[in-house]
Amino acid sequence: MNVSLSLNSKAYRIAVGVFFFVAGLTFSSWASRIPDIKNALHLNDAVLGAVLFALPVGQLVSLPLSGWLISRFGSRQLIIGAALLYPLTLILLALTTTAFQLICGLFFFGLWANLVNIAMNTQAVGVEKLYGRSIMASFHGLWSLAGFSGAAIGSLFVTAGISPLIHFSIIFVLSSILALAAYKYTLPNEFDVKGKQPLFAKPGKDILLLGLIAFCCMLCEGAMADWSGVYFQKIVQAKTFITIGYVAFTATMATGRFVGDRLVTKFGVKNILQLSGIFIATGLLVLVLFPYMATATVGCLLIGVGVSCVVPMVFALAGRSAKMSPGLALATVSSISFLGFLMGPPLIGFIAQAASLRWSFSVIALMGLGTTLLARKLK
């Protein structure tokens, strides 16, 4: 390893961390203004649900493309381009006047989101190699911290009556300044494995296993994001604070990411992954067996702890693949895991319709335990 690169490893870490923060800030800023844009375009719930589906479609379309672009041009070029286009699209979303325009905007918003995601995780893998120890979870912790920051800023702007256009313009300027300032300190492309890489590649058993581990975790995360409030309202029968479960979940997920690297260094990736699955399954079973405000909140806290480090650890392992370039390996694992995030919410809905919401969360608990069982197969 080049000596000068080792001396500058802290600068590289800060720079890559900035891009994680920009990505989290951009996404949470959009999420905080969805109700306002819905009202401005006079969309009902059904139409809004259909419109919002354009975002994950854009992410899915970009998954194979991102790994190929990194292998051809390098993560350094990709990260700055996508990190500027991602918040810029916020302004376009604020300017939409029809549902069709919003669909087109969200498609590209999802596309840039995933290009940033794969590029910055590829950079993070390179920085982790410089450090020689686990630091991936702390990067994802910054994304979560930015999510809290973006939601708080959005709430303040909504309360103050500031329009989405002004709000998003401020976020774009702030994000652009941060990204441009951090860009010169990103890792050079010599850290990326370049050359001819296929747009689509059949994953090896090791990459497939990592993808399935993340799939189980992301399925549970998606379920919590979309259904925890409904569960507290219908099953726990909370009269107020129906979002307390999701708040508890996100709080421990963010905290777990900042302490996760120390735990991985001390106990090893395989042990932490197995323990994570146990925490997820236990938390979900607490929700099912003890549907009361206090106990259900504790269950959500446990789920957040379990979910926190799985994806960062899996991405770190994928980036070290000896058979695929880091960008392509990350894109492959991300593709598999993202299907879990998409499948979780509708799966709960189908089971709840056929049986009950408690049965739905019981099935999701089994998927959480799948993280533990699959992690046992890791070498």
C-alpha positions in Angstrom: 0.0 0.0 0.0 1.3 3.5 -0.9 2.7 5.2 2.3 1.1 8.5 1.4 -2.3 6.9 1.1 -1.9 5.4 4.6 -1.0 8.8 6.0 -4.1 10.3 4.4 -6.5 7.5 5.5 -8.3 9.8 8.0 -8.9 12.4 5.3 -10.3 9.7 3.0 -12.6 8.4 5.8 -14.0 11.9 6.5 -14.5 12.5 2.8 -16.4 9.3 2.2 -18.4 9.9 5.4 -19.5 13.2 3.9 -21.0 11.5 0.9 -22.9 9.1 3.2 -24.3 12.1 5.1 -25.3 13.9 1.8 -27.1 10.7 0.7 -29.0 10.4 3.9 -29.9 14.1 4.1 -31.2 14.1 0.5 -33.5 11.1 1.0 -34.9 12.2 4.3 -35.5 15.7 2.9 -37.7 14.2 0.2 -39.5 11.9 2.7 -40.3 14.9 5.0 -42.2 16.7 2.2 -44.2 13.8 0.7 -47.5 14.9 2.4 -47.1 18.5 1.0 -46.4 17.4 -2.5 -49.3 14.9 -2.3 -51.6 17.7 -1.3 -50.2 20.1 -3.9 -50.9 17.6 -6.7 -54.3 16.5 -5.2 -53.3 12.8 -5.1 -55.3 10.3 -3.2 -53.7 7.5 -1.2 -54.0 4.9 -4.0 -52.5 7.2 -6.7 -49.7 8.2 -4.3 -48.8 4.6 -3.6 -48.5 3.9 -7.3 -46.5 7.1 -7.9 -44.0 6.3 -5.1 -43.3 2.9 -6.6 -41.3 4.7 -9.4 -38.5 5.4 -6.9 -37.6 1.7 -6.2 -38.1 1.0 -9.9 -35.4 3.5 -10.6 -33.2 1.9 -8.0 -33.6 -1.6 -9.4 -32.9 -0.4 -13.0 -29.6 1.2 -11.9 -28.4 -1.8 -9.8 -26.6 -3.7 -12.7 -25.6 -0.4 -14.3 -23.8 0.9 -11.2 -21.3 -1.9 -10.9 -20.5 -1.8 -14.6 -20.0 2.0 -14.5 -17.6 1.7 -11.6 -15.6 -1.0 -13.3 -15.3 1.2 -16.4 -14.8 4.6 -15.0 -14.1 4.2 -11.3 -16.1 5.0 -8.1 -14.4 8.4 -7.8 -16.0 9.8 -11.0 -19.3 8.1 -10.4 -19.7 9.4 -6.8 -19.3 13.1 -7.5 -21.6 13.0 -10.6 -24.4 11.1 -8.8 -24.0 13.0 -5.5 -24.7 16.3 -7.4 -27.6 14.9 -9.5 -29.3 13.3 -6.6 -30.1 16.5 -4.6 -30.6 18.4 -7.8 -33.5 16.1 -8.6 -35.2 17.3 -5.4 -35.8 20.6 -7.0 -37.3 19.0 -10.1 -39.7 17.0 -7.7 -40.8 20.3 -6.1 -41.5 21.8 -9.5 -43.8 18.9 -10.7 -47.4 19.8 -11.5 -48.7 16.4 -12.6 -48.5 12.8 -11.3 -46.7 11.7 -14.5 -44.0 14.3 -14.0 -43.6 13.2 -10.4 -43.3 9.5 -11.6 -40.5 10.5 -14.0 -38.7 12.6 -11.3 -38.9 9.8 -8.7 -37.5 7.3 -11.3 -34.4 9.3 -11.7 -34.3 10.1 -8.0 -34.1 6.4 -7.3 -31.6 5.9 -10.1 -29.2 8.5 -8.7 -29.8 7.3 -5.2 -28.5 3.8 -6.0 -25.5 5.1 -8.1 -24.4 7.1 -5.0 -25.0 4.1 -2.8 -22.9 1.7 -4.7 -20.1 4.3 -5.4 -19.8 5.4 -1.8 -19.9 1.9 -0.5 -17.1 1.0 -2.9 -15.1 3.9 -1.6 -15.9 2.8 2.0 -14.5 -0.7 1.2 -11.3 0.9 0.0 -11.0 3.1 3.1 -11.6 0.0 5.3 -8.7 -1.7 3.6 -6.5 1.2 4.5 -7.5 1.0 8.2 -7.2 -2.8 8.3 -10.2 -3.1 10.6 -14.0 -2.8 10.5 -15.2 0.8 10.0 -18.1 0.2 7.5 -20.9 0.4 10.1 -19.8 3.9 11.1 -20.3 5.1 7.5 -23.9 3.7 7.6 -24.3 5.4 11.0 -23.7 8.7 9.3 -26.4 8.0 6.8 -28.8 7.3 9.7 -27.7 10.5 11.5 -28.3 12.5 8.3 -31.7 10.9 8.1 -32.6 12.3 11.6 -31.1 15.7 10.6 -33.1 15.8 7.3 -36.3 14.9 9.1 -35.8 17.5 11.7 -35.0 20.2 9.2 -38.0 19.2 7.2 -40.3 19.4 10.2 -39.0 22.9 11.0 -39.5 24.1 7.4 -43.1 22.6 7.3 -43.9 24.4 10.6 -42.5 27.6 9.3 -44.5 27.3 6.1 -41.5 27.2 3.9 -42.3 25.7 0.5 -40.8 22.4 -0.7 -39.0 24.3 -3.6 -37.1 26.6 -1.2 -36.5 23.7 1.2 -35.1 21.5 -1.5 -33.0 24.3 -3.1 -31.3 24.9 0.3 -30.6 21.2 0.6 -29.2 21.1 -2.9 -26.8 24.0 -2.3 -25.7 22.6 1.1 -25.2 19.1 -0.4 -23.3 20.4 -3.4 -20.9 22.4 -1.2 -20.2 19.4 1.0 -19.8 17.0 -2.0 -17.5 19.3 -3.9 -15.4 20.0 -0.8 -15.0 16.3 0.0 -14.5 15.1 -3.6 -10.7 15.9 -3.8 -10.2 13.7 -0.7 -11.9 10.7 -2.1 -9.9 7.5 -2.9 -8.2 7.5 -6.3 -9.4 5.0 -8.8 -6.4 2.7 -8.3 -8.4 1.2 -5.4 -11.1 0.0 -7.9 -10.7 -3.2 -9.9 -11.1 -1.9 -13.4 -11.2 -3.4 -16.9 -13.8 -5.3 -18.8 -16.6 -6.3 -16.5 -20.0 -7.7 -17.7 -23.2 -5.7 -17.2 -24.8 -8.8 -15.8 -22.7 -11.5 -14.0 -23.7 -14.7 -12.3 -22.9 -14.4 -8.6 -20.7 -17.1 -7.0 -21.9 -19.0 -4.0 -20.2 -16.6 -1.5 -21.8 -13.5 -3.1 -25.1 -15.2 -3.3 -24.9 -16.2 0.4 -24.1 -12.6 1.4 -27.0 -11.4 -0.7 -29.4 -13.8 1.0 -28.2 -12.7 4.5 -28.9 -9.1 3.6 -32.2 -10.1 2.0 -33.5 -11.5 5.3 -32.4 -8.4 7.2 -33.8 -5.9 4.6 -37.1 -7.7 4.5 -37.5 -7.1 8.2 -36.3 -3.5 7.9 -38.9 -2.8 5.1 -41.6 -4.4 7.2 -40.7 -2.1 10.2 -40.6 1.0 8.0 -44.1 0.4 6.5 -46.0 -1.5 9.1 -44.8 -0.7 12.6 -47.1 2.3 12.9 -50.1 0.2 11.7 -49.2 -2.6 14.2 -49.1 -0.2 17.1 -52.4 1.3 16.0 -54.3 -1.9 15.4 -52.7 -4.6 17.6 -51.1 -2.6 20.4 -54.1 -0.2 20.2 -52.0 2.8 21.0 -54.2 5.9 21.3 -51.3 8.3 20.8 -47.6 8.0 19.8 -48.4 5.3 17.3 -45.0 6.0 15.7 -43.0 5.3 18.9 -42.2 1.8 17.7 -40.5 3.1 14.5 -38.7 5.9 16.4 -37.3 3.3 18.9 -36.3 1.1 15.9 -34.5 3.8 14.1 -32.8 5.1 17.2 -31.2 1.8 18.1 -30.4 1.1 14.5 -28.4 4.3 14.2 -26.7 3.8 17.6 -25.8 0.2 16.7 -24.0 1.4 13.6 -21.7 3.7 15.5 -20.7 1.0 18.0 -20.9 -1.9 15.6 -17.3 -1.6 14.2 -15.9 -2.1 17.7 -18.0 -5.2 18.3 -17.0 -6.7 14.9 -13.4 -6.1 15.6 -13.7 -7.7 19.0 -16.0 -10.7 18.3 -15.8 -11.2 14.5 -18.2 -10.7 11.6 -19.7 -14.1 11.7 -20.6 -14.0 15.4 -22.1 -10.5 15.2 -24.2 -11.5 12.1 -25.5 -14.6 13.9 -26.3 -12.5 17.0 -28.0 -9.9 14.9 -30.5 -12.4 13.5 -31.3 -13.5 17.0 -32.0 -9.9 18.1 -34.3 -9.4 15.1 -36.3 -12.6 15.7 -36.5 -12.0 19.4 -37.7 -8.4 19.0 -40.4 -9.5 16.5 -41.6 -12.3 18.8 -41.8 -9.8 21.7 -44.1 -7.7 19.5 -46.3 -10.7 18.7 -46.4 -12.3 22.1 -46.7 -9.2 24.2 -48.6 -6.6 22.3 -48.6 -3.8 24.9 -47.1 -0.4 24.6 -44.0 -0.9 26.8 -43.1 -4.4 25.7 -43.8 -3.7 22.0 -41.5 -0.7 22.2 -38.8 -2.9 23.8 -39.3 -5.3 20.9 -38.7 -2.5 18.4 -35.6 -1.5 20.2 -34.2 -5.1 19.9 -35.1 -5.2 16.2 -33.2 -2.0 15.6 -30.1 -3.4 17.3 -30.3 -6.5 15.2 -30.8 -4.7 11.9 -28.1 -2.1 12.5 -24.9 -3.8 11.4 -26.0 -6.6 9.0 -26.0 -4.6 5.8 -22.7 -2.7 6.5 -21.0 -6.0 7.4 -22.3 -7.8 4.3 -21.3 -4.9 2.1 -17.8 -4.9 3.6 -17.4 -8.7 2.9 -18.8 -8.3 -0.6 -16.3 -5.6 -1.4 -13.4 -8.0 -0.5 -14.6 -10.6 -3.1 -11.6 -12.2 -4.9 -13.8 -13.1 -8.0 -15.6 -9.8 -8.7 -14.7 -6.1 -8.7 -15.9 -4.3 -5.5 -18.4 -2.3 -7.5 -20.0 -5.3 -9.3 -20.0 -7.4 -6.1 -21.7 -4.6 -4.1 -24.3 -4.1 -6.9 -25.0 -7.8 -7.0 -25.5 -8.1 -3.2 -27.5 -4.9 -3.2 -29.8 -6.2 -5.9 -30.6 -9.4 -3.9 -31.0 -7.5 -0.6 -33.2 -4.8 -2.1 -35.7 -7.4 -3.2 -36.2 -8.2 0.5 -36.9 -4.5 1.3 -39.5 -4.5 -1.5 -41.1 -7.8 -0.6 -41.4 -7.3 3.2 -44.3 -4.8 3.2 -46.6 -6.5 0.7 -45.8 -9.9 2.3 -47.1 -8.6 5.6 -50.2 -7.2 3.9 -51.0 -10.5 2.2 -50.6 -12.6 5.3 -52.5 -10.0 7.4 -55.4 -10.2 4.9 -55.4 -14.0 5.0 -54.8 -14.4 8.7 -53.9 -11.5 11.0 -51.2 -8.9 11.5 -49.7 -10.8 14.4 -49.2 -13.9 12.1 -47.5 -11.6 9.6 -45.0 -10.5 12.1 -44.4 -14.1 13.2 -43.5 -15.0 9.6 -41.1 -12.0 9.4 -39.5 -13.2 12.7 -38.6 -16.4 10.9 -37.0 -14.4 8.1 -35.0 -12.5 10.8 -33.8 -15.8 12.2 -32.7 -16.7 8.6 -29.9 -14.2 9.0 -28.5 -16.2 11.8 -28.9 -19.6 10.1 -27.3 -18.3 6.8 -24.5 -16.5 8.6 -23.4 -19.9 10.1 -22.5 -21.0 6.6 -20.0 -18.2 6.1 -16.4 -19.3 5.9 
